[in-house]
């Protein structure tokens, strides 16, 4: 009887092992995709792409198997050869090919030149050929950076005693309400795609005290801007027994500190490829909503048009102000008006025109919304009535509060927006693997 043991034998050497000095002059075996080819006459340089980077191989003319076995960009091949030093090669080493064989052959030429350092094509073309465009080293590196952000979020919160949960994305009613909901029929009953896991994660505070989730959310917003997606990844957490909403801000700051350290220590190659400089997050300033509007109005001559929300231009100016005055790329804007916050937001006891809530701006763009929630049943009912809402569809959520809930709060972070700002991109679609917007449902 044979058994599966859970161990995979690496048939092909990885780059970490390849570049080990112990392999100098040794025969090695490596598999990869042909990223680029440079024919120099008697020798040909074949650059292979693997999960952990590029490796240069050298094929001498007399080692070519046959013209019918010619290697093309996009092919996948298996190579046997000898490791030797070459300072001009990636990582300072190359493989002199002794023999090779095809694993997979392309049937058509690649639609875009992925071997270029920077793809000289439009965003639309990149998105139309997304899975191919992402084979470019710089494009791929962007999503390694995004991986680090999600990893940092999970690792930091688990370290802080949070439990990861997974909530439904189809429901009878949404937490946020409004017109920007995707409506569907669920076995002859009306339903919506969730705009947020808000109601569920609040309910789970009564179970686990501290919870988090990383998952998709849906907003049927009919605009086509550089900062909006109709489906994006939200990194949410909710925590109980808080003293104030500033506990939430402190937790997010800790996450950012942990993640920047993770990037510096374990994603140095990607930072180098993308030439990224990590922002300082040792401390982040905070300012009240009304004070922030006043500051940018006075310094930049901006007329306050909307007293209840921040316009994109105002967010940019607030970011500019705190960069100039405090050398900070981040700023917490607190105490948003009650009129623009959802029913579960806790009003400021000293002035119920404002809520104990906040947004985090990064380089002048909102990447986080959070705050303290109402945790008393009667107060929730009052707020629902004040908002002109009904309890229909909220019965299960409200029932939880009948049986007691601790003071709690939380936030949602837009993963793609945070990635976009960290990368210095102009469009959030650059930071989304397969964007969904007004016109795009494929690939």
Secondary structure per residue as TSV (DSSP state, phi and psi in degrees):
chain	resnum	aa	ss	phi	psi
A	1	X	-	360.0	133.5
A	2	X	-	-105.8	153.8
A	3	X	-	-131.6	150.3
A	4	X	-	-85.0	126.0
A	5	X	-	-103.8	-7.7
A	6	X	S	83.9	10.3
A	7	X	-	-116.6	129.0
A	8	X	-	-103.0	124.7
A	9	X	-	-78.1	123.1
A	10	X	-	-74.4	109.0
A	11	X	S	-79.6	-24.2
A	12	X	S	-118.6	133.6
A	13	X	-	-70.6	140.9
A	14	X	-	-87.2	168.7
A	15	X	H	-66.4	-34.5
A	16	X	H	-59.9	-44.6
A	17	X	H	-72.7	-37.1
A	18	X	H	-59.7	-42.2
A	19	X	T	-87.1	4.6
A	20	X	S	-68.0	130.8
A	21	X	G	-59.5	-20.2
A	22	X	G	-65.7	-18.6
A	23	X	G	-89.1	-2.7
A	24	X	T	-57.1	123.2
A	25	X	T	80.6	-2.1
A	26	X	-	-90.0	156.3
A	27	X	E	-77.2	134.5
A	28	X	E	-131.5	167.2
A	29	X	E	-130.0	123.7
A	30	X	E	-142.5	143.8
A	31	X	E	-119.8	149.7
A	32	X	E	-179.2	176.3
A	33	X	E	-92.4	141.7
A	34	X	E	-75.5	107.3
A	35	X	E	-83.5	-41.1
A	36	X	E	-158.0	159.0
A	37	X	E	-133.2	132.6
A	38	X	E	-125.1	109.0
A	39	X	E	-88.3	117.2
A	40	X	-	-108.3	16.9
A	41	X	S	98.3	-96.7
A	42	X	S	-75.1	-23.4
A	43	X	E	-128.8	154.2
A	44	X	E	-129.0	129.5
A	45	X	E	-90.2	123.3
A	46	X	E	-116.0	113.3
A	47	X	E	-91.0	121.8
A	48	X	E	-99.5	140.8
A	49	X	E	-105.2	126.7
A	50	X	E	-125.4	174.4
A	51	X	T	-60.0	-26.4
A	52	X	T	-109.2	16.2
A	53	X	E	136.2	-163.1
A	54	X	E	-105.9	148.1
A	55	X	E	-136.2	137.2
A	56	X	E	-92.1	128.8
A	57	X	E	-118.6	152.7
A	58	X	E	-122.9	124.0
A	59	X	E	-113.0	118.2
A	60	X	E	-81.7	150.2
A	61	X	G	-56.5	-38.3
A	62	X	G	-75.0	-5.4
A	63	X	G	-97.6	-1.8
A	64	X	-	-66.1	124.7
A	65	X	-	-59.5	-51.4
A	66	X	-	-174.7	162.8
A	67	X	G	-62.6	-32.7
A	68	X	G	-71.0	-15.1
A	69	X	G	-105.2	22.4
A	70	X	-	-62.2	140.4
A	71	X	-	-86.8	137.1
A	72	X	-	-124.7	153.8
A	73	X	T	-59.9	128.7
A	74	X	T	104.9	-19.7
A	75	X	-	-65.2	159.0
A	76	X	E	-114.4	127.5
A	77	X	E	-131.6	162.8
A	78	X	E	-117.6	126.3
A	79	X	E	-121.6	140.1
A	80	X	E	-119.1	131.3
A	81	X	E	-167.7	-172.0
A	82	X	E	-113.9	134.4
A	83	X	E	-81.5	134.8
A	84	X	E	-147.2	159.4
A	85	X	E	-71.1	141.6
A	86	X	-	-159.3	101.2
A	87	X	T	-62.5	-22.5
A	88	X	T	-84.9	-9.6
A	89	X	S	-85.0	158.1
A	90	X	G	-55.3	130.4
A	91	X	G	67.7	6.7
A	92	X	G	78.6	12.5
A	93	X	E	-140.1	157.1
A	94	X	E	-142.8	169.1
A	95	X	E	-117.4	124.4
A	96	X	E	-86.9	114.1
A	97	X	E	-71.2	128.0
A	98	X	E	-92.8	-41.4
A	99	X	E	-157.6	160.9
A	100	X	E	-151.4	161.7
A	101	X	E	-146.7	152.4
A	102	X	E	-79.3	140.3
A	103	X	E	-99.3	-49.0
A	104	X	E	-141.8	139.7
A	105	X	-	-109.1	142.3
A	106	X	-	-72.1	150.7
A	107	X	S	-105.0	-16.0
A	108	X	S	-140.4	153.5
A	109	X	-	-66.2	150.0
A	110	X	-	-62.3	138.8
A	111	X	S	-72.1	-20.6
A	112	X	S	-137.9	154.4
A	113	X	-	-83.7	94.2
A	114	X	T	-78.0	-12.4
A	115	X	T	-80.6	-8.3
A	116	X	S	-67.6	148.4
A	117	X	S	-61.9	-39.6
A	118	X	S	-130.0	130.8
A	119	X	-	-67.5	115.1
A	120	X	-	-89.4	67.3
A	121	X	S	-148.6	166.5
A	122	X	-	-75.5	160.2
A	123	X	H	-59.2	-39.7
A	124	X	H	-60.9	-42.5
A	125	X	H	-65.9	-41.6
A	126	X	H	-59.8	-40.9
A	127	X	H	-72.6	-33.3
A	128	X	H	-66.3	-29.5
A	129	X	T	-119.7	47.3
A	130	X	H	-57.0	-50.3
A	131	X	H	-65.0	-25.0
A	132	X	H	-83.1	-44.5
A	133	X	H	-58.4	-34.5
A	134	X	T	-71.6	-7.1
A	135	X	T	-76.5	-14.6
A	136	X	S	-63.4	138.7
A	137	X	H	-61.9	-42.4
A	138	X	H	-70.3	-40.5
A	139	X	H	-63.1	-42.5
A	140	X	H	-64.3	-37.8
A	141	X	H	-61.7	-31.8
A	142	X	H	-58.2	-38.3
A	143	X	H	-87.6	-12.5
A	144	X	H	-71.8	-37.3
A	145	X	H	-63.3	-43.0
A	146	X	H	-63.9	-38.7
A	147	X	H	-57.6	-42.4
A	148	X	H	-62.1	-37.8
A	149	X	H	-64.2	-48.2
A	150	X	H	-63.7	-40.3
A	151	X	H	-63.4	-43.7
A	152	X	H	-61.6	-39.9
A	153	X	H	-60.3	-50.0
A	154	X	H	-63.8	-50.0
A	155	X	H	-64.1	-42.6
A	156	X	H	-65.8	-46.0
A	157	X	H	-68.8	-36.9
A	158	X	H	-63.2	-37.7
A	159	X	H	-63.4	-29.8
A	160	X	T	-91.9	11.5
A	161	X	T	88.7	18.8
A	162	X	-	-86.1	148.8
A	163	X	E	-106.7	131.0
A	164	X	E	-78.9	133.1
A	165	X	-	-123.9	166.9
A	166	X	-	-136.9	114.1
A	167	X	-	-108.3	159.6
A	168	X	-	-64.4	148.6
A	169	X	S	-106.4	-2.5
A	170	X	E	-118.4	129.8
A	171	X	E	-149.3	172.1
A	172	X	S	-77.5	-31.0
A	173	X	S	-148.9	151.6
A	174	X	-	-100.5	154.5
A	175	X	S	-68.0	-36.0
A	176	X	S	-88.0	-29.7
A	177	X	-	71.8	-162.9
A	178	X	S	84.5	-172.4
A	179	X	S	-91.8	-14.0
A	180	X	-	-87.7	56.3
A	181	X	-	-119.8	141.2
A	182	X	-	-84.3	116.9
A	183	X	E	-99.6	145.4
A	184	X	E	-148.8	169.2
A	185	X	E	-101.7	127.3
A	186	X	E	-116.0	95.9
A	187	X	T	49.2	54.5
A	188	X	T	70.9	12.0
A	189	X	E	-118.6	145.0
A	190	X	E	-69.5	141.7
A	191	X	E	-149.5	171.2
A	192	X	E	-138.5	155.3
A	193	X	E	-80.7	136.4
A	194	X	-	-69.6	132.8
A	195	X	S	-81.2	-14.2
A	196	X	-	-172.1	152.3
A	197	X	S	-84.8	18.0
A	198	X	H	-51.1	-54.9
A	199	X	H	-63.4	-40.2
A	200	X	H	-68.8	-42.5
A	201	X	H	-69.6	-31.6
A	202	X	H	-63.9	-44.5
A	203	X	H	-58.7	-36.3
A	204	X	H	-77.9	-13.7
A	205	X	H	-61.6	-33.6
A	206	X	H	-70.5	-9.7
A	207	X	H	-104.8	-51.2
A	208	X	H	-110.5	-4.5
A	209	X	S	73.1	-49.4
A	210	X	E	-133.2	123.7
A	211	X	E	-136.1	156.3
A	212	X	E	-146.8	161.2
A	213	X	E	-150.7	143.4
A	214	X	E	-121.1	115.1
A	215	X	E	-166.5	173.2
A	216	X	E	-76.8	146.7
A	217	X	E	-132.6	160.4
A	218	X	E	-130.3	130.3
A	219	X	-	-132.0	117.8
A	220	X	-	-86.6	55.9
A	221	X	-	-85.6	125.1
A	222	X	-	-91.1	59.1
A	223	X	-	-140.8	162.2
A	224	X	-	-129.6	72.0
A	225	X	-	-105.5	172.0
A	226	X	T	-73.2	-12.0
A	227	X	T	-114.1	0.0
A	228	X	-	-117.6	142.7
A	229	X	-	-129.6	152.2
A	230	X	S	-87.9	-16.7
A	231	X	E	-135.4	126.0
A	232	X	E	-142.2	170.8
A	233	X	E	-96.8	123.7
A	234	X	E	-107.6	131.1
A	235	X	E	-101.8	107.2
A	236	X	E	-113.6	144.8
A	237	X	E	-142.2	157.7
A	238	X	E	-141.7	136.3
A	239	X	E	-137.2	141.8
A	240	X	E	-97.7	170.1
A	241	X	S	60.2	38.5
A	242	X	-	-84.0	153.6
A	243	X	S	-86.7	-34.2
A	244	X	S	-162.5	172.7
A	245	X	T	-65.6	-17.1
A	246	X	H	-66.7	-22.3
A	247	X	H	-60.7	-35.1
A	248	X	H	-68.7	-42.8
A	249	X	H	-61.4	-41.0
A	250	X	H	-63.1	-41.5
A	251	X	H	-64.9	-40.9
A	252	X	H	-66.3	-39.3
A	253	X	H	-62.3	-40.5
A	254	X	H	-61.5	-41.3
A	255	X	H	-60.5	-44.9
A	256	X	H	-63.5	-40.6
A	257	X	H	-62.8	-45.0
A	258	X	H	-62.1	-43.1
A	259	X	H	-69.9	-39.5
A	260	X	H	-65.3	-35.7
A	261	X	H	-68.5	-40.2
A	262	X	H	-60.8	-44.9
A	263	X	H	-60.9	-45.1
A	264	X	H	-64.1	-37.1
A	265	X	H	-86.2	-36.7
A	266	X	H	-118.7	-4.6
A	267	X	-	-127.6	34.1
A	268	X	H	-62.6	-36.3
A	269	X	H	-62.3	-44.3
A	270	X	H	-66.9	-40.0
A	271	X	H	-61.0	-39.4
A	272	X	H	-68.1	-45.7
A	273	X	H	-58.8	-42.4
A	274	X	H	-90.9	-4.2
A	275	X	T	55.2	48.6
A	276	X	-	-93.8	139.0
A	277	X	-	-110.6	121.9
A	278	X	-	-73.3	141.5
A	279	X	-	-73.7	156.3
A	280	X	-	-78.9	131.1
A	281	X	-	-134.2	23.5
A	282	X	S	-65.1	-30.2
A	283	X	-	-155.2	144.9
A	284	X	-	-126.2	126.7
A	285	X	E	-70.7	158.3
A	286	X	E	-136.9	151.4
A	287	X	E	-149.7	145.3
A	288	X	E	-67.5	150.2
A	289	X	H	-52.7	-52.1
A	290	X	H	-67.4	-34.7
A	291	X	H	-69.2	-38.5
A	292	X	H	-61.7	-43.3
A	293	X	H	-61.4	-41.3
A	294	X	H	-65.8	-42.8
A	295	X	H	-60.8	-48.0
A	296	X	H	-74.5	-29.0
A	297	X	H	-63.9	-43.4
A	298	X	H	-71.8	-41.8
A	299	X	H	-78.2	-36.7
A	300	X	H	-113.3	5.2
A	301	X	-	66.4	32.3
A	302	X	-	-87.0	123.3
A	303	X	-	-76.5	130.0
A	304	X	-	-78.8	111.7
A	305	X	-	-98.4	-40.7
A	306	X	-	-115.7	105.6
A	307	X	T	-75.7	-6.1
A	308	X	T	-108.7	-6.8
A	309	X	S	-153.9	168.3
A	310	X	-	-101.0	130.0
A	311	X	-	-79.8	155.9
A	312	X	H	-51.9	-39.7
A	313	X	H	-64.7	-37.7
A	314	X	H	-66.5	-40.0
A	315	X	H	-59.3	-43.8
A	316	X	H	-61.9	-41.4
A	317	X	H	-70.6	-35.4
A	318	X	H	-64.0	-43.1
A	319	X	H	-61.4	-42.6
A	320	X	H	-62.7	-42.7
A	321	X	H	-59.7	-49.1
A	322	X	H	-75.1	-22.2
A	323	X	H	-71.3	-43.3
A	324	X	H	-70.7	-40.8
A	325	X	H	-86.7	-32.2
A	326	X	H	-129.6	5.9
A	327	X	-	51.6	41.3
A	328	X	-	-118.4	130.6
A	329	X	S	-80.1	-15.5
A	330	X	E	-116.1	151.1
A	331	X	E	-155.5	133.2
A	332	X	E	-85.8	123.8
A	333	X	E	-103.5	118.4
A	334	X	E	-111.4	170.3
A	335	X	-	58.1	56.7
A	336	X	-	-69.6	149.5
A	337	X	B	-59.0	141.1
A	338	X	G	-59.6	-31.9
A	339	X	G	-59.6	-29.8
A	340	X	G	-106.8	8.3
A	341	X	S	-111.9	152.0
A	342	X	-	-68.3	170.8
A	343	X	T	-62.6	-26.7
A	344	X	T	-84.6	-5.3
A	345	X	B	-72.0	133.1
A	346	X	-	-79.5	126.4
A	347	X	E	-72.5	151.7
A	348	X	E	-67.8	120.0
A	349	X	T	-57.6	-27.6
A	350	X	T	-85.0	-14.6
A	351	X	E	-165.5	98.7
A	352	X	E	-74.3	6.6
A	353	X	E	-76.0	-15.8
A	354	X	E	-123.3	159.3
A	355	X	E	-113.7	160.3
A	356	X	S	-86.6	67.8
A	357	X	E	-137.6	174.7
A	358	X	E	-158.5	162.1
A	359	X	E	-121.2	147.7
A	360	X	E	-104.8	122.6
A	361	X	E	-99.4	136.5
A	362	X	E	-126.6	115.7
A	363	X	T	52.4	41.7
A	364	X	T	79.9	17.8
A	365	X	E	-133.4	133.0
A	366	X	E	-67.7	122.3
A	367	X	E	-115.7	-12.0
A	368	X	E	-143.0	141.1
A	369	X	E	-128.4	133.7
A	370	X	E	-161.7	-175.6
A	371	X	E	156.8	-176.5
A	372	X	E	-86.7	144.2
A	373	X	B	-104.7	159.0
A	374	X	-	-71.3	130.9
A	375	X	-	-118.2	2.5
A	376	X	-	-106.2	132.7
A	377	X	H	-57.5	-51.3
A	378	X	H	-61.8	-37.4
A	379	X	H	-66.9	-36.7
A	380	X	H	-62.1	-44.7
A	381	X	H	-60.7	-41.2
A	382	X	H	-62.7	-42.0
A	383	X	H	-68.6	-39.1
A	384	X	H	-60.6	-44.2
A	385	X	H	-65.6	-40.9
A	386	X	H	-63.4	-33.0
A	387	X	T	-81.3	-3.4
A	388	X	T	74.4	24.1
A	389	X	-	-98.0	173.7
A	390	X	-	-119.6	166.4
A	391	X	-	-83.5	-4.7
A	392	X	T	-59.6	128.1
A	393	X	T	86.6	-9.8
A	394	X	-	-109.0	7.6
A	395	X	H	-58.6	-46.7
A	396	X	H	-64.1	-41.0
A	397	X	H	-62.3	-48.2
A	398	X	H	-67.0	-33.8
A	399	X	H	-57.7	-36.2
A	400	X	H	-57.3	-38.3
A	401	X	H	-75.0	-20.1
A	402	X	H	-62.6	-30.0
A	403	X	T	-102.3	15.8
A	404	X	-	93.7	134.0
A	405	X	-	-142.3	145.9
A	406	X	-	-77.8	161.5
A	407	X	S	-56.7	132.2
A	408	X	E	-151.8	167.1
A	409	X	E	-165.3	173.9
A	410	X	E	-174.2	-166.8
A	411	X	E	-156.3	169.5
A	412	X	E	-132.9	130.4
A	413	X	E	-112.4	129.2
A	414	X	E	-78.9	108.4
A	415	X	H	-59.6	-44.0
A	416	X	H	-67.6	-38.6
A	417	X	H	-66.1	-43.0
A	418	X	H	-62.5	-42.3
A	419	X	H	-63.3	-45.4
A	420	X	H	-55.6	-47.3
A	421	X	H	-68.8	-38.0
A	422	X	H	-65.8	-37.5
A	423	X	H	-77.8	-18.3
A	424	X	T	77.0	27.1
A	425	X	-	-82.7	158.8
A	426	X	S	-95.0	-15.0
A	427	X	-	-135.4	132.4
A	428	X	G	-64.2	-21.4
A	429	X	G	-65.8	-24.1
A	430	X	G	-65.3	-21.9
A	431	X	G	-108.6	20.1
A	432	X	-	-127.9	128.0
A	433	X	T	-56.8	-53.7
A	434	X	T	-133.8	86.5
A	435	X	-	-62.9	146.6
A	436	X	-	-120.6	118.2
A	437	X	-	-138.3	-166.3
A	438	X	S	-54.1	-34.4
A	439	X	S	-112.8	-8.1
A	440	X	-	-114.4	116.5
A	441	X	-	-118.9	-1.5
A	442	X	-	-134.5	161.8
A	443	X	-	-74.5	360.0
